[in-house]
Amino acid sequence: MSFKDQVVFDIAEEKFKYLNRENKNLRNRVDIVELNKRLNQTKKINFYNNAKIVTASILLLALVAMISLKV
């Protein structure tokens, strides 16, 4: 039976690891198309969530108003 090695995270060792990169010409670049796609998807989800909340709030207020008019 073999056990997996435990991963040890040492802050002192990992702190400046990025300074010792092999390939310093490599830059972290963001794909703007992918970024825009994710942003648009997030906006759409947020819009639908906000629409659901507003609709539920209006229905609740209408229900409260109907109940108060009957009394």
Secondary structure, 3 states (H helix, E strand, C coil): CCCCCCCCCCHHHHCCHHHHCCCCCCCCCCCHHHHHHHHHHHHHHHHHHHHHHHHHHHHHHHHHHHHHHHC
